[in-house]
């Protein structure tokens, strides 16, 4: 069967090493879905695939062993999953209409984890609505706290939860539990002065360890949700590197706008001769300079008053 591999990949099917066979890639924003959809995935895998379901590193599913001729049938069966996850579609019943922007990944967030500062799954779905479908090669990952279980510093955009600890001195009994926790498990941003706790606002990373370890509720999480935005970590052959801090104490609206602005920046400067028509954003920034990216990224962005924007970002990494 003669197949246009470019269109095949755009429809979220993979070119495999087995002649005449492909694999369907299923998006699951934030890795969060109702169990009922697993039955649909099982049916597709057993009816049109080879019975295997691969859980990908990006928290989606990949169903190998599908014949090219069966792709329309698979897309039709996938429709309840796509609709149930509320993923944007241009042609319902035809599967996905883009695959460049990868599945938005996330840790379990505060639905489950006591350390998480926000609902990662919910934000992953909102970001998915804002940026998909799109053919540009972009990876976004979310983590609930600075423990960074989702390894967000290895992505184009890493969104790390922060909380602004609220201290009620009247409830404090000077037990030192928060200071001990911050010293042993975080960055030593707390100290005891005259039997009360003082927080170093410049050093605090908003992890919430003080909140978790206070026995009297003297420390509480802020009502407002804040984030640390890291940018342009990557793996790959030439120059793998970790993402660096771009903004601390950012808000959700600003981060969403920055990511959308970056798509415009990439469309302006991407190298059309790049392999597969894709160029990692980090290489574009290396070519145009950080200041040019920053100008595009912060266009019409209204950051919170406490937000801290890094004036210069320098990536190291390993160069081969």
Secondary structure, DSSP 4 states (H G I P E B T S, - for coil): ----HHHHHHTTEEE-SSTTEEEEEE--GGG---THHHHHHHHHHHHTS-S--EEPTTS-EEEEEEEGGGHHHHHHHHHHHHHHTT---SSTTS--S--SBPPPEE--GGGT-TT-SS-HHHHHHHHHHHH-S--S-B-EEEESSTT-TT-GGGSSEEEEEE---EE-GGG-----HHHHHHHHHS---EEEETTEEEE-TTT-----HHHHH-SSS-EE--SS-EEEEEE--B-SSS--B--EEEEEEE-HHHHHHHHHHHHHHHHHH--TTSGGG---HHHHHHHH-HHHHHHHHTTT----TT-EE-S---------
